[in-house]
Amino acid sequence: MNDAFPRHWMNRQFASGHDLYLLLDSQQQAVRRLLLQTSDFEHYRILYKDTPAADLADNGPFVFALERYDDKRIAPLLACPQDNWGWLFSLPQTALSAWVEHWQQRLIVGARPHQALYRFHDNRVLTRTLAHLPTEAIPGYLGPTLSVCYWQGSQWESSDNPAPGSYPLPESPLWLQTPVPAEQTREIRQLNAHRYLLAEHEQAYADLARTQPPEVWLRERLEQADAWGWQTAQQLEFLLIHSLRTPAHGIDAHWQVRPGETPQEHFERVSHWVKTMGGDAAQ
């Protein structure tokens, strides 16, 4: 039975006097609606609210307080952990605000203008990070969290925080050095690109969606970037923005790689040509 392990973990947390919470991905719309309809305002949080990612708040993770270890509202989630909907965690009483602040400080990765969102709410990210970090680094990662329960790909797992508390954000967080499988890297890159276009080029992106599936279009653009060896944030943004402005015409012949041309030389030549012939596509 899929939910035996998490239900047992939840029961132990309640018996210890801990508060219990669900960290939920935005893709679980039906469960999220149910939880919003049945939760008081003080019993949930919108994680991207009041952060630099506030424009994406509705597409980001939500946190919901659970008042019973046998809460029936989350039964669909526990029955389908392979959907990678998020994770469960426990806190000391009245510690939710500190927990939210902890993760909001760790939300943005990189420096402007090439920032990305750290998908801490993804149970696959949590699984890899906890397996990668040395024990002494786990408290700085989990912060006030007492214990977590998550699907690690083939079975349920739980991990206790050896020293829950408040920790400053280090200059070079070890968790950002966690190896990421190639498939997951592609998924994260596509999601970040989608959120970037939604936030910075919403109207053009919406116009594109009227004529073709944006997910397919975006995947094809990123595959083209891979084929050219364009991997930097500057190169990806340039390709996406230019392609968004001319979605019906595809790539001009001037964009094709010339013999012996490195990815950087290719990018510099094409960006110069675009600025000279068609205006600055990166604006």
Beta strands, then each sheet from edge to edge (+ up, - down):
strand 1: 19-24
strand 2: 44-46
strand 3: 62-66
strand 4: 86-91
strand 5: 108-109
strand 6: 116-117
strand 7: 147-151
strand 8: 156-160
sheet 1: 2+ 3- 1+ 4- 7+ 8-
sheet 2: 5+ 6-
end
